[in-house]
Amino acid sequence: MDVQTNQPLARVTAPDLDAILGKKLGCLDDGFVRVVDYLGGDSSIVQAARISYGAGTRTVHEDRGLIRYLLRHRHTTPFEMCEIKLHVRVPMDAWRQWIRHRTANVNEYSTRYSVAIDTAQRTSPDSWRVQSQLNRQGSEQTLDPALGEHLSAREAELQRLAREVYQERLDAGVAREQARKDLPLSTYTEAYWKIDLWNLLHFLDLRMDAHAQEEIREYANLIGKEIVARWVPITWEAFLDYRLKSISLSEAEVTLIGFLLAGDLDRARQHAASLGWLQADPVSRRLRRHRERDEFLEKLRTRFGFQKDWLGESQKSEDRRQNEDPANGEHRRRIDD
């Protein structure tokens, strides 16, 4: 009931999300995500922030401004008032990364009680990725499709054999909890996953990032672009502006940018030296690799278009254009299996 008018309150709905409620949105070769239920919407965030009930007299424009303010300044509680429950089918290796986000309520399909789902993710010949030379947990370009044809054929053979052995064990009376132990990580699992909006945005911030593994990134992109954007469009717009497409700058980086904008390259170099960024190798006399410095230079290039070699010519041979190391990139985007 509305405490001011004593009238029943209407449930907050998102018509665009209702249009896909319960529908399977395909991902990878046999995975999916579907919305089971949700609670709240953009108006719920505004309502919680103002500690009032009903639509009130505020305009949509004012609501948008408030939501953007809340997200920009990381006021978490109003966003936690919204929740969503998803039903997902995902390969077990990607699910291992997914389940690391311990801020959700989860109930997974049990291969102890039920027979394992009879499908596994297949890799197309042109999708086998090369191990990154800089990132021990990442990948780079893809292998030659000719080699990929062989790898995909061997993958199919392995998956077929693993399933045959699993079925033989079940037919022989082996307990499901033991028969399952040699199933490959490509085997699909299913789960119900319920999470509040604030923690969902954090999940998307990490898993939509370019450093995330491609498979889970596909799920994150699907959830963000096809579900969250329909559910809370004003919040989604603010999330793109202030989280996903933004960058963070330390105090040292802000100081350096100030010197560079003023054209004072000498003071910029002096400040970089005071940070330990200009230590040279005694033999080659080239600048040693420095993660924080390399991250900053990448931000200057990719986000500000600043190409000037303000650190000196010797930096060119040492500085890396792509910092793929998991400790490189913004520290908040550290993504582990």
N, C-alpha and C positions, 0 to 999 in steps of 0.2 A: 504493500500500500504506500502511496505517496503521503508522507507525513503532513504535508501542507494542504493537500486537497482531499485526503482520505479516499482517493480513487485508486483502483488497481493499477499496478505498473505493467506496462507492456514489456515483454522480453526483448532485449536488444538482439537484432538480427543483422546479418550481412547478406543481402539478396544475391550479390555476385558469388559469394561463397556457397550459399544455399543451392545455387544452380549446379554445383559439382559435388554436393554432399553425397557421400557413399560411392562415387564413381572412381574407378581405378585409373590413376594417371601413370602411364607406363614409364619405366626407367630401366636403363641398360637393356639386356635382351629379354629378360623374363621377370624383372622386378616391377614394383609399383608402389605408389603411395595413394592412400585415399583418406579423406576426412570423415571421421566417424561422428564427431560432435565438437562443439565449441561453446565457449562462454564469453560473452561480452564483445566489444568492438571499440572503435575509436571513441565513441561517446562514453563508454564505460571508463576509459582512461581520464577523460575530462571530468566526469562525475566524481571519480575517486579523488582527483586532485583538488576539486572544489568542495569536497565533503558535503555534497548536496544531492538531492534526488530530482529526477525528471529532467526535461530538456532545458528548463529555465528560459531566460531571455537572451542568452548569448548567441552570437551568429556563428555560422560555419567558419568564417574567416577568423574569428577570435578563438574558436576551438583549435583550428589549425596552428595558430600562433602559440597556444598553450602547449600543445603536444610537441611541437618543435622545441620549445623552451625546455620542457621536461627531459626530452631525449638528449638535447645538447648539453644539459647540465647533469645528466645521469641520475635523475630522480627515478629510482627503480620501482617503488611501491605501486604507483598508479598503473604501470604496465603489468605488474604481477596479478592485477585483478582480472586479466584476460587469460583464458586457458584454451588449449585445443588438444583434441585426441586424434591421433593418426593411426592407421593400420598400414604397416609397411612390409614389403617383401624385399629382402636385401641379401647379397652374398655374405657369408659368415666373416670373410676377411674385412669387408667394409663395416660390418656390424660391430666388430671388435673396436674399431675407432669410434663408431657412433655411441656405443655404450659407455665410453669413457666420460661422456657428459652426464654427470651424476645428479643433475638437477631435475630429472624427469621421473615420472612413475612408469614402470615398464612391466609388461607381462609377455614373455617370449614363448613361442611354440616350443614344446618340449619333446626332444627326440628320446627321452627316457620313457615317456608315457605313450608316444605316438611314433609311427614310422616316419623317418625323415622325408622331407619334401623331395620328390623325385625330379629335381631339375637343378642344374648347376650353370653358372655363368660361363659362356663361351667367349673366347677372344678371337676376333677376326684377324686374318693374316696381316692386315695393315695397321694393327693396333698394339703390337708388341713394342713396349717402350725400352729405351736404353737407360741403364743405370747412370745417374748423374755423377760427374767427376768431382763436383763440389759439395753436393748434398747427399750424405750417406743414406738418407731415407727417401730420396726423391728420384725423379726420372727426367729425361730430356726428350730428344727426338725419337722417332720410331725406327725400328729395324727394317731392313730390306724386306718387302712383301714376299719375295721368293723364299727367304728363310722363314718368314712368318707362316707360310703355307705348311712347312714341315712342323713348326711349333704348334700350330693349331690342330694339325692332324694328331700329333702326339698327345695334346691336351685332351682331345675327344677320346682317344684310346684309354688314357689314364682314368678319365671320369667314368667311362663305360665299365672298365675293370673294377674300379672301386665300388661301383653300384652293384655289380654282379656278386662280388665277395660279400658285401653287406647283406644282400638278399639271401645268399647261401647260408649265412650265419643265422638269419631270422628263421629260414626254413628248417634249419637244424635244431631250432629251439633255443638258441643263444639269447640271453636277455638283451632287450633293446639298448639298455644303458651301456652294454659292453660291445654289442655288435656295431655300434655307431663310430667307434674310436678311430677308424681309418678313413672316414669320409673326408674328402678334400675340402679346403676352406672356400672353394668356389660354390659349394652347396648353398642353396638359398635357405634362409630362415625367415620366419614371420614374427611380428610382434605388434602389440598395442603400445603406443608411446604417447603419454600425456605430459604436457609441459606448459608452463606459463609463458606469456609473451616475452617478458624481459629475458628469460633464459633461452628462449627460442632465438631471439635476435643475437645473443652471444654465440649460440651454436652456428647460426648462419654467418656471422662475422668471421668465424674461424674456418668453416668448411666451404664457404664460397670463395675463399682466398685462393690466389693462384698457386700457393705453396701446398695446398691440400691435395691428397691423392685424388686422381681424376674420377674414380668411381664414386667416392662419397661426395665429391664436388657436384656430380651430376644430380644426386639426390637433393643436395642443399639448394642448388639452383632451381630445381623443380618445386621444392617446398616454398622457397622465397618468391619466385616469380609467378607461380600459378596458384599458390594458396594464400600466403601472407599478404600479397598485393591485393587479392580479392577481399580478404577478411578485414584488414585495417589499412586502407590505402593511404591515409594521412600519415600514419606511423611508418609505413613502408617508405614513403617519400622522404621522411625525415631520417630514417635509417640509412638510406642510400647517401644522403647528403653528409650526415655527421659521423657515420661509422664506416660503411663499406667503401665509400669512395673518398674518404678523408685520409689524412696522414697525421701522425703525431710528431711534435718537435720538442726536443729537450731544451733546457735553458741555454746550453752551449750552442745548439744549432740555431736558436733564435738570435743569439749574439753574432754568430758568424754571418747569418743572412743579413743582419743589419749592416755589418761592415761591407759585405759584397754589394748591397744595394747602394751604399754610399760611394762605391768605387774605391774603397780603401783596402786594397789587396794586401798591403804590407801588414796592417793590423789583423787582417783575417788570418794570414799565415802565422803571425806571432801567437794569436789565440789558439790556432790549431796545434802549434808546437807546445804550448802550455798544457794541452790536453793529452800530449804524448802521441799525436797523430803523425808526426813527421820523423819518426825514428828510422834511420837508414841502416841497411845491411852493411857491415864494415867491409865486406869483400866486393859486392856488386855496386855498392853505394846507391842502390835503389831503395825506395821506401818499402819498409816491411809491411806486410799485410796487416790491416787494422780493421776489425769488423765494424766498429761504430763509425769510423771514418768512411768506409766503403758504403755503408748504408746511407749516410748523409749525402755522399756524392751521387748516389743513385736517385735519391729524392730530388736533388737539384736538377739532374738531367731529365728525369721522366715527368716530374710534376711542375717544375718551374722553367724548363727549357734552358737552363743555364749550362752552357757548354765550355766556357772559358777555363783553361787549365791554370787556375789560380794557385795551385800547389807547386807548380813547376813542371818542367818537361819530364823529369825522371818518373813522375807519377804515372804517366801515360802507359808505360810498360807494365806497371804493377797493379794499377786499378782495374777491377773487373766490372764489366758492364752489367753482368747478371750475377747477383749474389744469391746463390742457391743454398748455401749452407743453412741448416735449420736454426743456427744461432744468429744468422744474418737476417735481414729483413727486420721489421719491428718486433721487439721482444714479446709483445703481447700476442703475436701471431705464431708463436712456437707450437707446432702441430706434431704430435707423436702418434705412433700406432698404439 
